[in-house]
């Protein structure tokens, strides 16, 4: 690839994997020079990028998770080198299991080369697996939710390019997992199990930061769009919880800098859609 059409670079700083002790460099996206041609924001607050003639399709979301190419320990940069000795011990014990899961999903991944969308999807799946072994001071529940959501988005992006590779199936699995973790996150915040005051970027995507309200919005939206619908009693219960969650965003009423009016409007719309479905289900029971 010529220097001109390069889309990524490797950081000068060497990262030391706390799990296996190997050193490596992190790949990051070069953002200037018209590489990032921003398109629409989806209803799930995911930014789409329009491919350009010079650089082709760009997926900025494939870079944020740090993955050790040797042992596949994966986490966000703010956590990667600061996890506790107990977490390191557990992650070390699960190395072979982690490698096996990665190979089962994607037989030909390679974290020693420039990332493609495949390594991007896998990086989030590995992060979701690894945060299971990381203590609550690193907010693992929220980060597992975020990772599953982003994996679902990337699976969908890939499915649009390669519709015959069943990535729509993996996408739906990841959406269901994201729904599970986001609902757990709402509980974890309420019960004080995880503390979210120290997180500076909630995303959910990497451009706009919708703060904790954005995370609450996703918690409600994931239930509404991707939650299970077969069991009516359970559906009603989860919709009621989602309605309360969304009320926390719209309840304050006024828009502010961290709560732009179109975001509050989206939350209001979601709130009334959830209410409608609750009414429909209750009428038919
Ligand atoms: Zn490692």
Boltz pocket constraint, residues with backbone or C-beta under 6 A from the ligand:
constraints:
  - pocket:
      binder: B
      contacts: [[A, 17], [A, 18], [A, 19], [A, 20], [A, 21], [A, 22], [A, 68], [A, 69], [A, 70], [A, 71], [A, 72], [A, 73]]
      max_distance: 6.0
